[in-house]
Amino acid sequence: MPFLEALKLAVSAILSHKLRSFLTLLGVIFGVATVIVVVSLIEGFNAYVDEKIADIGTNAFAVQKYSLEDFASIEALNAARRRNKDISLEDVEALRERGGAIRDVGAKAGGLGDVKYGSTNLFRVQIGATTPNIADIERVEAQAGRYFNKSEDDSRRAVCFIGAEVAEKLFPTADPLGKIIRVDGKPYEVIGVGKALGSVFGQPRDMYVSVPLGTFLATYGSRRSLGVSVTSAGPESYQDAIDEARVVMRTRRKLPPNEKDNFGVITPKAINELRDKIFGSIQIAAVGVTSISLVVGGIVIMNIMLVSVTERTKEIGIRKSIGARRSDIVKQFLAESTMLSLCGGAIGITIAYLLAKMVAMLTPVPTALPMVAVTFALLVSASVGLVSGVYPAWRAARLDPIEALRAE
């Protein structure tokens, strides 16, 4: 029997029992939909981390007071607080003077503060203080105006660069450039507005006010640890820059060779490794648990196909009596079970896609549905149908034609 003929017979058999076929498909539909929704959430989360969190600049890494390992537990963090020194402006200058594979070094600090313009007050706004080159390192884009420059930082000018949401709330109808706002009671001139960044898991990224680091330290005091952003001369010298930065920091802290770093070097790779360490097992378990529903769907298909063999015993006998071989009967029933499962998989993927879009629209949870996952889901659903149809097809092929013709 040609394969195309087997498919035609399978479609005919499915359409002749529409309600039963649909009820049979429900197991596969919900199984595939559940797995795809879970995969889309996982992929969305991973892509979001790569794009929004792990992306700390081109050929860039961070040097800060704590390493990622220090946040593994409360005990580790408390030990790091006792052991690790603050990162100072002197450390920043030492890294900058190192040269070599290190191309640029920027520093930043920050906290929360209250912002006011006229009668409008914004409370607990993120106040960021940076050196001017942070705009280049972290690819800060201006929607209007500009970022502050080195002379404004060196002279401790009271200027600021504000986020898009701050600009919208303080100046809903006016141009913010040139206006004077108050940050914790101190006047600052607005010289730029940042390009809108959106949010991270529901947390706004545009509610900030950035001021020159020199101005910030003069106002709030210099007894604080700075964050440092370092860039390498190019991708090929990235690891060399990390090694040189570590040497500079260890030398300044007079650490012996066998002693652990009392500072942290944060790279995109380290962030992704931490993500995989924390969520990797959870992701595998989530996909594994939801995949059980596919097994249930396969069992339902097998059960219905066995019923179908019993119902169509006489049909099978007639087909055998006019020359159908065992392989033809097997092919017919395998095609039917595979078509059932494939239809269920396609419907399940459509439902999962719509659910993922709804989740992304109504919640801050990101989703992504890669074509690899869609293809894999279709292959798995077809495989479930194929495997589930093997035993019923074998049963049908072994029926004795004479006994089958006698069946009522």
GIZI-V688891 format. One record per pair of residues at least 6 apart in sequence whose ideal C-beta (glycine too) atoms are under 6 Angstrom apart, sorted by sequence separation. I is the first residue (numbers start at 1). GAP is how many residues later the second one is. D is the distance in Angstrom with one decimal. If there is no record, write none. Layout:
BEGIN
I	GAP	D
I	GAP	D
END
This chain:
BEGIN
56	6	5.9
70	6	5.4
199	6	5.9
232	6	4.5
359	6	5.7
14	7	4.7
70	7	5.4
115	7	4.4
152	7	5.5
180	7	5.1
181	7	5.7
360	7	4.7
197	8	4.0
359	8	5.7
96	9	4.3
114	9	5.2
167	9	4.8
180	9	5.7
197	9	5.5
232	9	3.6
70	10	3.9
95	10	4.7
115	10	4.8
196	10	5.6
148	11	5.2
179	11	5.1
356	11	4.1
112	12	4.7
135	12	4.1
92	13	6.0
177	13	6.0
356	13	5.8
66	14	5.3
113	14	4.3
147	14	5.3
176	14	4.8
249	14	5.2
92	15	4.6
230	15	5.5
111	16	5.5
132	16	5.8
353	16	5.9
110	17	5.6
132	17	5.3
176	17	5.9
110	18	4.4
132	18	5.2
65	19	5.2
110	19	5.7
109	20	4.7
132	21	5.5
65	22	5.6
108	22	4.3
242	23	6.0
107	24	5.1
106	25	4.7
349	25	5.7
108	26	5.8
167	26	4.6
183	26	5.8
106	27	4.6
106	28	4.2
160	28	4.2
162	28	5.8
349	28	5.7
104	29	5.7
158	30	4.9
159	30	5.0
160	30	5.9
164	30	5.8
106	31	5.0
161	31	4.3
162	31	5.7
163	31	5.1
145	32	4.9
159	32	4.9
164	32	4.1
305	32	5.3
345	32	5.9
345	33	5.2
301	36	5.6
345	36	2.8
165	39	5.7
301	39	5.8
341	40	4.9
342	40	5.1
165	41	3.8
166	41	5.9
341	41	5.9
164	42	4.3
165	42	5.0
163	43	3.9
341	43	5.2
163	44	5.7
338	44	5.5
341	44	2.5
147	45	5.6
163	45	4.3
340	45	5.7
145	46	5.3
146	46	4.8
145	47	3.4
162	47	5.2
338	47	4.3
145	48	5.9
337	48	4.6
338	48	5.0
144	49	4.5
160	49	5.2
161	49	4.4
120	50	5.5
142	50	4.9
143	50	4.9
160	51	4.9
337	51	5.6
143	52	4.6
337	52	2.7
117	53	4.3
141	54	4.1
334	55	4.8
333	56	5.7
156	58	4.6
153	59	3.9
156	59	4.6
333	59	5.7
334	59	5.0
152	60	5.5
333	60	3.7
153	61	4.9
156	62	5.1
330	63	4.5
333	63	5.3
117	64	4.6
148	64	5.2
115	66	6.0
116	66	4.5
329	67	5.1
330	67	4.8
115	68	5.5
329	68	4.3
113	70	5.5
114	70	5.9
113	71	4.5
326	71	4.1
60	77	5.6
57	80	4.7
128	80	5.5
130	80	6.0
316	80	5.5
321	80	5.1
57	81	5.0
320	81	3.9
125	82	5.6
126	82	4.3
127	82	5.5
128	82	4.4
129	82	5.4
131	82	5.2
130	83	5.7
309	83	5.2
316	83	5.3
125	84	6.0
129	84	4.6
301	84	5.9
305	84	5.4
317	84	4.8
298	86	4.2
302	86	4.1
306	86	4.9
309	86	5.4
129	87	3.2
301	87	4.2
305	87	3.6
309	87	4.6
317	87	2.7
316	88	5.3
317	88	4.0
294	90	5.7
298	90	4.3
313	91	4.9
137	92	4.7
314	93	5.0
115	94	5.9
137	94	5.6
313	94	4.1
107	106	5.9
109	115	5.7
109	117	5.3
107	119	4.7
108	119	4.9
107	121	5.5
106	123	4.6
105	125	5.3
104	127	4.7
102	128	5.9
103	128	5.0
103	129	6.0
103	130	4.6
101	131	5.4
101	132	5.7
92	136	5.8
101	136	4.0
87	138	5.0
86	139	3.7
87	139	4.9
101	139	3.7
102	139	4.9
101	140	4.0
102	142	5.7
101	143	5.6
100	144	5.3
98	146	5.6
52	148	5.3
95	150	5.9
98	150	5.3
95	153	5.4
94	154	5.4
94	158	5.9
65	160	4.4
202	162	3.4
64	163	5.0
201	163	5.1
63	165	4.2
62	167	5.7
60	169	5.7
61	169	5.7
60	171	4.8
59	172	5.2
59	173	4.6
59	176	5.9
84	178	4.6
59	179	5.5
83	179	5.1
61	181	5.9
63	182	5.8
67	197	3.2
66	198	5.1
64	200	5.0
63	202	5.7
68	202	5.7
62	204	4.2
61	206	4.6
68	206	5.1
54	214	4.1
54	217	4.3
54	218	5.6
49	226	5.4
42	241	4.9
38	248	5.2
38	249	5.9
38	252	5.1
35	255	4.9
34	256	4.5
35	256	5.7
34	259	5.6
31	262	3.7
30	263	5.9
31	263	3.8
31	266	4.5
27	269	5.3
28	269	3.8
27	270	3.1
27	273	4.3
24	276	5.8
24	277	6.0
24	280	4.6
28	313	5.4
32	313	4.8
36	313	5.7
29	315	4.8
33	315	4.1
37	315	4.8
28	316	3.1
32	316	3.0
36	316	3.5
40	316	4.3
29	318	5.0
33	318	4.5
37	318	5.4
48	318	4.4
25	319	3.9
29	319	4.4
33	319	4.4
47	321	5.1
44	322	3.8
9	323	5.3
13	323	5.4
44	323	4.0
44	324	4.2
6	325	4.6
10	325	4.1
43	325	4.2
6	326	5.3
10	326	4.0
41	326	5.8
1	327	4.0
40	327	4.6
43	327	5.8
7	328	5.5
40	328	6.0
6	329	4.1
10	329	4.6
40	329	4.6
1	330	5.6
39	334	4.9
36	341	5.6
32	345	5.3
32	349	5.5
28	353	5.7
END
